[in-house]
Amino acid sequence: MSKIYTPTQDMEFLTPFGPTMGYLKLPDLAVAALNSCLNDKLVDYSDNLVGKVREELKFDNRAEQVALKAVANFVYKYFAFTVSRNTFGEQQADRETNDYSLELISAWFVRQFEGEYNPLHIHPNCQLSCVGYLALPDGIEAEWEEDYKDHHPSHGHIHFASGTAAAYSSTNFLVKPRVGDFYIFPSHVFHGVYPFYTKGERRSFSMNMNFVETAKNGPTG
């Protein structure tokens, strides 16, 4: 059922269509904690992914707990925003009547080095996906400075795309990674990463998640 919209101001601009992206700046301590979880005992996860990169390593239990602690409350805020946005404020997330939890489907580190890339793709079998940045190669700013002289810079950037190109619509945008930046998005949003050419590692992590909403139990007799 479509939601009914009634203007409340004399002039308004709406963004009622398309997916919602979320951004969070991770604390330095969270970035350090996640980087400390990277070790040589982690399982290779690359056969499950499309990345043309050197290493994609599955989170162990410690990495999962560190990551969830860092982002769980933000994911709830993202959920609450989308509930309100998608119903024009008619519905709200309510922690008094509902319980909320994150179901982690899969999670992994991405260790990308010069010349490597991640083809355009989506993440199936989950509701939400995300990317967080943990390290960048020393000197990549010099590469970016040169790349930004071009009319379409892209080196080492992530590209998000959704929808069909049309007048007065936006279907894609690029993100320049920064250590500590964290983005969440619906799993059906297309995204890919372009190669860079500075020696060193561009390290990120991704998680596939479901956000679970359940009604609290009523009073018991």
N, C-alpha and C positions, 0 to 999 in steps of 0.2 A: 504493500500500500504506500503510495506516495505521500510525503509529508506536505502539509499546507503551509505556505509562507505568507505572512502578513507584514508589510513594512512598518517600522516604528519610527523612522526618521524621514525628514523631507528629502534627503538624498542619501543613497546607500550604494555601495559596490559589493557584489556577492561573489563568492567562490564556492558554489554549491556542488560542483562536479569534480570528479577526479579523486585520486588517493591523497591522503594526508602524510606528509613526511614529518618526522620529529628529530630535533637536534638537542644534544646534551654535551656540555663540556665536562669530561671526566676529571675528577680530582687527580693531582699528581700521584698521590698515594695509591689510588686505584690502578693507574697506569703502571707504576712500579710493581705492584703486587701481581698484576697479570703478566708482566714481563718475567717475573721471577718464577712463574709457573711453566715457562718454556724449558723443557729438558729432553735429554736423549732417550727417555723411556716412552715418550708419547708415540701413539700409533699413527702410522701413515694413513691419511684419510683421502688421498688424492683420487683414488679410483671412484669415489662417490661424487666428485666435483668436476667442473669443466676447466678449471684454471690451467693455463700453460705456464706454471710457475714451479720453482725448485722444490718447495716443501709446503704441504698442507697437512697439519698435524692435529689429530683429534684431541679435544680437551679431555683431561682426566678429571676425576671428581673434585680435586682442589681447584682447578681452573674454573670449573662450572660454578662452584660456590662463590669464588671471588667475583666472577663476572656478574652473577645474579645479584649479589649484594650491592654491586656498584650501580646497577641499572633498573632493578625491580620497581622501585618507587616511581622512577621516571616513566616506565612503561605503563604503569597505572595512570599517570597524568595524561599520557598520550591517548590511552583508551578513553578516559573521561572526556578529553577534548573532542575526540571523534564522535562519541555518542551525542554530545551536545550539538556539534557542527552538523552532523548528518540528519538531525531531527529539527533543525532550526531552534534549538533550545528547548524543545518539547520534552525531551528525556534527559536525565542526568544519571551519572554513575553514583551509586549510593552505598557507602560502606556500612551504614546502619542496617540495611536490609539484605545486603548481598556480601558474600565472600569473594575475594579475587585472588587468583594465584597464577603464576607463570609455569607452564609446562614446557620444559626444554626438550626439543626433539633431537637436535644435534648442534654441535659447536666445535669450532676449529680455529687454529692459527693459520694465517697465510703469510708465508715468507717469500716475498717477491724480490727478485734481483734484476739487474740491468738487462734490458732486452726482453723480459718476460711480460706476460699480459694475461688478462682474464676476458674471454669472449663474452659477448652479450648473452645474458641468460636470466632466468627467473629461478626461484626456489620453490619447488612443489611440495605438497604434503604437509603444509603448515600454514598458519595465518600470517605470521610476522617474520621478517628477516631484519638483519641489522649489520652494520659494520662499524668497528671502532679502530682507531689508529694508535699504534704503540711505539713506532720508531720510523725514522726516515733516514736516508743516506746522508752522510756528511757531504755538503757541497751541492745538494740538489737545488738549493735556492738559486745558485748561479745558472744551472740548466733552465730553471723556470724563468729567470729573468730574460734569458735569450729566447726561450720558447714564446714568451708573452709578447715579443716583438712581431710575431706572426699574426695573421688575421684570425687564426683558429687554434689557439694553444690547447694542448691536451696531455702533454707528457706526464705520466704517472697519476693522472686524474681519474676519478670515477665518474662515469656517465650514467645518469638515470633517465629513463624514457617511459612514457605511458600515454596511451591515447592516439588519436589520429590528428595529423596536422590540419589546421583550419584557421581562418581569420579570427582574431581576437582570442586565440587559445594558445597555450604553451604546452608543449609535449615533451620537452627534454631540457636538462641542464647539467652542467659539469660541477664537480666539487674538487677543489684543491685540498688535498689531505693535510691536516696538521695533527701533531701528536696530542692525544687527548680528545680529539673530536669523535663523537659517536652519533650515528644516524640510524633511525629505525623507520621501516616502511613496510607496507603490505607485501606479502611474498610474491604477488603477481606483477610487481613493478620490475621492468627490465633494467638491468644494469650491467656494465662492463668496465674494465680498467685498461687504460692504455699503457704501453711500455714507456719506460724512461731509460736513460743511458748513463747516469752517474753510477760509479762503482759503489756498492753497498746495498743494504737491505731496507726495503719498504715493508714494514711489519704491521699487520692488522689482524683482527679477529672477527669472525662472523658467528651468528647464532640463528637457528631456526626455532621459532617458539609458537605456542598457542597461548592465548590469554583466556583464562577460564573464569567464568562468572557463574556462581551458584547462589541460590537463595539460602539465607540463614534458616536454621531450623526454628520453627515456632516454639512457643512455650510448652513445656511438658507438664503433664499432670502429675 
